[in-house]
Amino acid sequence: MYTYLKTAFSDWRTWWKAPTTKEDRRIAAICGAISGFCIGFLVRLFVGALPAPWVEFVIWGAGGAVVFASLGYAMPKPILLMSAPFVMMIDGA
């Protein structure tokens, strides 16, 4: 077990220190858009007045998706780490 954790941490450290590629940016933008939609939807749900039309939820979700997709393109590695739980929640894993 210790060897597995040591290898996994070493692989993660290598990935983190490696230069960012276009594929990293593309994947981070996609994951950021998915998690941004979830975050925007939930923010509107918890902060705004209810009942509200579904269009408002979609607008807030789309706004969050745009913001997080652009952040994912600008800072791919931190956004990938932050958005992983939301992407797995949507994926059903």
Phi, psi and omega in degrees: 000318180297321179296319178299313180295321179296318179293317181296317179294322178296318178296319179295317180297320178296316179296317184294322183276346181290151176297150182283133179258170177294327178294319175301316181294319180295313180295319179294324178293320179293311179296322177296321178295319179295311181290326177296322176297316179298315182294315178299318178298313181292323178298315178296323181295317186270335185263321186281167178285141178247152357284151180225152177291153182297336180298323178296319178297319180293321179296315178295320177296318179295321176298316176296323179296318179295315181297311183286332175292319178290323174295323178295325177287323182283319182229078190293319187289314176296323180291323176299317180293322181285325186272352182304315180297322180291320180294319178292327178294318179290322181291334180089016181281000000 
